[in-house]
Amino acid sequence: MNNRKMNITPNTTWRETTPGGVVIDAGNAEDFKTGDWRAMRPVWHEEKCKHCLLCWVVCPDNSILVENGKLTGFDYDHCKGCGVCTKQCKFGALDFVPEE
C-alpha cells in the first residue's frame, strides 16, 4: 500500500498523479475542501433548533458541528449542499438557500 500524501499543484504533471479514483491515504477527506462545489447551502436558525441532532445523523459529509450534544454550526469547507439535513429538520431550524 502506498502511504504518501499527494501535493498536487498547477505544476504537477499527469504522470505524478494517482490514477483516477484511487485513494492513496485513508482518512484524507479533511485535506480537501470540497464545499466550493455547492450551489445551495443550509442555514441554521438557532432559535428554532431543538438540538435533536437528527440533521447531524444524516449528513453524509460530517459537516454539522456539534459540541456538548448541541449543534453549533456548519463546516462549510466540506458541506456539499446536498440538503439532506434540511429535509430532516422538523422544526424549521434549517433553511436551504442559494449559495452567494
N, C-alpha and C positions, 0 to 999 in steps of 0.2 A: 504494500500500500504506500502511496506517495504522501508524505507528510510535510508538504511545503505550502507556503502561502503564495498566492499569485498577487503580484502588484502590477496590474495592467494599467498602462499609461498610454497617451497618444503615440508614444514612440515604440510601443511593444509591437513586434511583428506577429503575423498569424502563426508562425512556427513556434513562438514562445508561449502560446496559449494552450489551454487544455482542449481536448475535443468537445464539441458542443454537448451540453447537458451533464458533463462529468463534474461531480462534486469532489474536490480533492481533499478537503478538510471537513470532517463532520462538525456540526455546530457553528458554522461560519455565517449564518444568516444575519447576525448582528453587524457584521462587517460591511454589509451592503445596504445603503439607504435607498429603499425602493418606493418610498412614499411619493416621489415625484411622478409616479405612473398615474396617480389619481386624477379623475375628472370630477368626482364628488367626494365629500368628506363629512364625517359625523361631527356634530356639535353637541356638547354636553350642557344641559341646564341643571346645575347643581341643586337648585331649589326644588325641583320636581323629583329628584333622584331618591329612591328608597334604599339604595346600596344593596340590592338583592344579588347583584353580580351575575345575573343571567346573561348580560351582554358580554361579560368577560369570558364566560364559559364557551360561547360560540365564536369568539374572534379567532380566525384562522392564523392571524399574524402575531398574536400575543401583544397587540398594540394598545390594549386598555390597561392603564396604570392603576394599580391597587396598592394601598398602604394601610396596614392595620385593619383589613377587612372592609375598606371603603374605596370606592372609585375616586381617583384623584385627577384624572385627565387622560389624554391620548398621547401615544408616541407617534406623532405624525411623520417622523422619519421613516417609519416602517409600515404604517397603515396604508393599505392599497385602495381604500374606499369601496369595499365590496358592499357595505350597507347591511350585512347580516346582523350586526349589533343593533342597528336602529329598528329593524323588523322585530327583534326580540323584545325590545323595551315596551312594556305595557303601561307605563306611567307617563309617557310623553317627555321623558327626560333627554331623549336623543333625537335630534333633527338630522336630516341628510340634505346637505346643501351643495350647490356647485362650487368647485374649487375656484378661488380667485386668482 
